[in-house]
C-alpha cells in the first residue's frame, strides 16, 4: 500500500501541524511507504500572483489552502490532511482512493453570521463551499471528534457510514508537568508575585476573547494581582484590533501579556506556570489547547460548547460561553479553592493520558487499510 499525503505549511505548531507530524511518524515506524505532496500552482495562478503581489495579496497562499492541483500518483491511496484540500476532488483525475481529514467545518457553519464569519472575500466563500461539497466525493472521511462528525452529517449531508472518528492526541514527552525557570518570566516580562490566567490560540470571533476579557476585568476587581497571557501570533487583524480597543476601554492593557510565537519549550513552561488555563470558545472541531494544559497539570476552565466536553470530560470546569459572570465565577473558584485546583490537576492528568498521538496514528492507518481493502 503506497500512501500519498497532501500537506501544507503551518505558521505555528498547533493542532493541524502536530496531527500531520504524528501520522508521518506512525507510517515511518510501521515502515509503510509514503510520500508527501504539496499543492502545485497552475500557470494562471502564478500569473495572477505576480500581478497582485505588489498590492500585498498572496494568491499562492490562498491556493495552498484551497489547492487546484497536486502531483498525485495513480494507484496510490491519497490522504488530504485538511478539509479545505478537498477542492482537489473537483480537479484531479487520479484522486481515488482518497481519505480526507476534517478538523472542523466551522467557517462554513458560521458563513452567514456577520459577527462570526472570517471570510474576507467572496472567493473565500466560493472555494470553501467547493471544498465542503468536495468532501462528499471522498471514499472515507476522518472526523477528529464526534461533534465534527455530527456537523458533517447534519450540515453537509455526508453519509454517516463513510465517517470515522479519530481523536487527536498529545505528545506526553513534551507536554508534561515541569518546574518553571525564572528565565521564562524575564523573557516575557512577567511579574513575580502575580497569578496568571493563560489562553492559547487565535483571536477569531469564535474564540470568544471579548467575553474572556470582560470576565478578567470582573476578576481583577477582586484580585488585583491577576494577569492574563494570550499566546498566539495574531491572524485576524480586525479582531485583534478590536481586542486591543476593548482592553483600552477597560484599562486592562498593562495587565495582559501577548506572546506571539514562543518556542515549544516556552509554551510548555507557560502552561506549567499558569494558575488557570481558560478557553471560552464557541466552536471547536476538537480543542487542542485544553488537552495540552491538562497534560501539563494545569487546571482548566472552558466552555461547554461544541467538542470541548468530549475532550475535557469531568476533568475541567465547563461553563456557558455566553455567560461572562459564570466564566468569571468558575475561574475564581479555581483560584481561591486549593482543593478544587488540586482535584482538577489530578483529573486533568488522568484525562490527558487517554489521548496519545500513537493511538491517533494507529487508528488512521486502520482507516487506510479499510479503504485500500
N, C-alpha and C positions, 0 to 999 in steps of 0.2 A: 504494500500500500504506500503510494507516494503522496505526500501532503504538500500543498502549496498554501501558505498563509499570507493573506494580504494585510499589510500593516501600514500605518502612517506614523509620522513623528509626533511626539507629545512634548509640550513645553516643560512639564513637571512630572515627577514620578508619582502620580496619584493612581486611581483605580485602573483606568484603561491600560496604562503603560505597565503596571505591575501584573495585570492579568496576562498580557501578551508574553511578558518575560517568563511567567510560570508555565505557560503552555509550551514554550520553546524548551525550557529545562526538562520538562517531562518527556518530550519527544527525544531529546538527546539521551536521557537516562534509559529509555526503552529501546534506544538505537533504531528509532523509526525514522526513515529518510524523509527529509522535508526541505523546502526552500522558501525563502521569503520573497514576496512580490510587493513592490511599491507602485503606486499609480503612475501611469505614463501620461504625457501631455500631448494630445493631438496637435497638428500644425496650427489649427485655428486658435487653440487655447494659447499656444506660445506666442502667436502674433498679437492677440489681444493683450496678453500680459506685458509685452514690450511697449505697447501703446499706453497702457494705463498705469504702469509702474511709476512714471514721473509724477502722477497725481496721487500717489500714496495708496493705490489699490493693488492688492496682492492676489491676482487671479489664480496663480498657481496654488496658493494655499487653499483657496476655495475648492479647487478641483482635486486637491489631496483629500479633503474631507468628503467630497462627493465625486469620486472618480468616474471618468467615462471610458477609460482604457487601462489595461494592465497586461503584462506578458504572461498570460495563463497558458499552461500546457494541457493539451488534450490527453485525457486518460488519467489525470491526477485528481484527487479529491481536493477541492478548494475550501478554505476556511476564511471567510471575510470576518475580520476580528472586531468590527464595529458596524452598527446598523446602518450608518449613513453610506457605507460602501456598497449597499445593496443597489445603488444606481448601476453597478456593473451588470446586474441581472437583466438590464434592458439592452445593453450594448455589446456584450461579449459572447461570442459564438460558442466557445469551449468552456462554459462556466460550470456545467453539471458533471458529476455530482457536487453539490455545494452546501456548506453549512454556514450559517450566519449567527454570530453572537449579538444579541440585543441587550445592551446595557440599560437603556431606557428609551421611551418614546415621548418624554415629557415635552420637548418643543412642539411636537405635533399635537399633543393633548391640550396645550395652552395657546395654540396659534391664534385663537380668536379673542383672547384675553389681553387687552392693551397693557394692563399692568404687569402681566407675567411673560408675555411673548418676548423672546430675544432675537427674533428675526429682524434683520436690519434693512432688507431689500426684498422686493418680490422674487428675485432669483432664489433667495434662501427658502422662501415658501414653496416655490415650484420644485426645487431639487429635493427638498425634504419630503415632499409628497411623493415624488418619483421614487425615493428610497423606501418610503413606507409601503407603497404599492409593490415595489420590488421584493419585499420580504415574503410576500405570498408565493413567489416563484421559487423560493429556496426548497431544497429537499428536506432540510431539517433546520429548526431554529433553536438556539440555546438562549434561554432567558436566565438572567442572573438572580432572579427572585420569583416567588410566587406572584407577587404584585405585578412585576413586569409581564409575566405570562398572562395574567388576568387582563392587563391593558391591551395586549396583542390580540386576545380573543374578542374582547368587548369593543375596542375602538377600531380595530382593523379587520376583524373577521377572519383572522388566521385560524386554521384548523387546530384544535387543541391537541390532537394526536401527533401533530408534527412538531410540538414544542417540548423540549426537555429543560428542566430547571437544574442548573448547575451553579451553586452558590460560589461567591468569591471566597478567598482565603486571606490569611495574613501571615507574613513572614515572622515567625516567633523567634528566629535568631536575631532579628533586627528590632522588632517592637516588643519590648520586654521591660520589666521594672529595672531601673538603673539609678545610681546616685547622680545628682546633678552638680556639675562643677561650678565654681564661682566665675569661671571664664565665660560661661554662657550668658550670665547677667551682664557682664561687661561688654560683650559683643553686641548685645541688642539694647543696651541702655535700660535694663530692668532693675528697678529699685529693690533693695533689700528691705525686709520687714513688711512687705506687702503680700496680699493674697491675690491670686491670678485666676481669671477665667480664660479659657482658651477656645478659639474657634478656628477650624482648618477648612479651607475651601474657597470657592468663588464668591462673588458678590452679586450674582444674578438674582433677579426678583424672587425666584422660587426658594432661594436660601433663607429668605425672611430676616435678613440682618437688621432692618429698621426696628422690628419688634425686639430683637435681641438688645439693641442699643437702648431702647426705651426701658426694658427690664433692668439693664445695667444701671441706668440713671436712677431707677427706684431703689436698687440695692445700695448704691453709693450714699443715698441719704442716711442709711443706717450703718454702712460700713465704708467710711472714707478711705480706708487703706486698700480698697479693692481696685484692681486693674484688669483691663481686657486686652488680650493679644489676638490679633487676626492674622493668620498665616495664609499666604497665597498671593501670587502675582495678580494684580488687577487685570481682568479680562473684559469686563463690561464697564467701559469707562463712564458711560452716562450714569449707571447705578453707583459706581464708585464715587462720582462727584456728589450725587445726592446723599450718599452715606456721610461723606465729609461735611456737607452742609448741615445735616442733622446733628452731627457731633458738635459743630459750632453753635447751633441753636441751643443745645442742651449744656453748653460749656464743658464738654467732656473730652475735648481734643487732647489735653495734657495727660489723660489717664488711659488712652488707648494706644497700643503699640502695633504698628503694621510691620510684619516681617514678610518680605516679598517672596524670596526663593531660597530658603535655608538649605544647606546640605542635609542629607538624610540623617546623619548623626545628631544634628542640631534639632531637627524635627522631633526625633525620639526624645531628646532631652527636654524639649518644650512640653511634650505630652507628660513626661515624668514630673516636671516642675509644677504643672498646673494643679490647682486645688480642685477645680471642676472643669470638665470638658462640656461645652454647651453646643447643641446642634439643633436649631429650631426649624429645620427645613420643611417646606410644604410638600414637595415632591422629590422622591429619590427612587432610582432604579434599584439601588442596594443600600448605600450609605457606608462607605469605607472608613471615613474618619472616626466615627464612634467605635468601630471594631478595633482600630489601631489604638485608640485611647484605652479601651478595656484591656487590651493585650499588655499595655504598659502599667496597668493597675490604677488608672485614673478614674474617679467616679464620673459617671456620665448622666447628663440631663439632656433629653432630646424630645422631639415631637412624637406624637402617637400616630403620625400620618404615613401613608404610602407603605414602603417596605421596611421602615425603621423598626416596627415591632418584631418583624421576623429576625432582624439582626440582633437586637439587644435582649429580647425575651424579657425575663424578670430581673435582669442584671442592671437596669438603669431606671431612673425616674422618667416617666413619659408624661407629656402634657399636651393639651390642645395648643397647636402652634399659633392660633389666632388670639390666644388669651395671654396678654402681656403680664398681668398680675399673677396668673398661675405659673408662668415661666419664672418670674422673679421669686415666688414663694418656694418653688422646687429647688432652685439654686441656693436660696437662703437656708433651707433645711440642711442641705449637704454641708454648708459652711459652718453651721452652728451646732450640728449634731454629730459629734465624733463617731458614735456607734453606727449611725447610718452611713457615714462616709466609709468606715472600715468594712461594713457589710457590702456596700456597692463595689469596693475594690475587690473583695474576695469573689463575689458573684461574677464580676466582670472578667476576672482572670479565668474562671472556670468556663464561662460562656465563650470567651475568645478561643480557648483551647480546642473547641469543636470545629473551628474554621481553619483549614490549612490549604495552602496552595497545592500541596501534593494531592489532596482529595479533589480539588478543582480540576487539576490536570488529568488525573486518572479517569474521572467521570467524563471529561471532554474527549479523551482518546476512545472511551467506550462509545460515545456518540459517533465518532468517526467509523468505528467498526460496524455499528448498526447501519449506517448509510452505505458503507462500502459493501457490506454483505448482502 
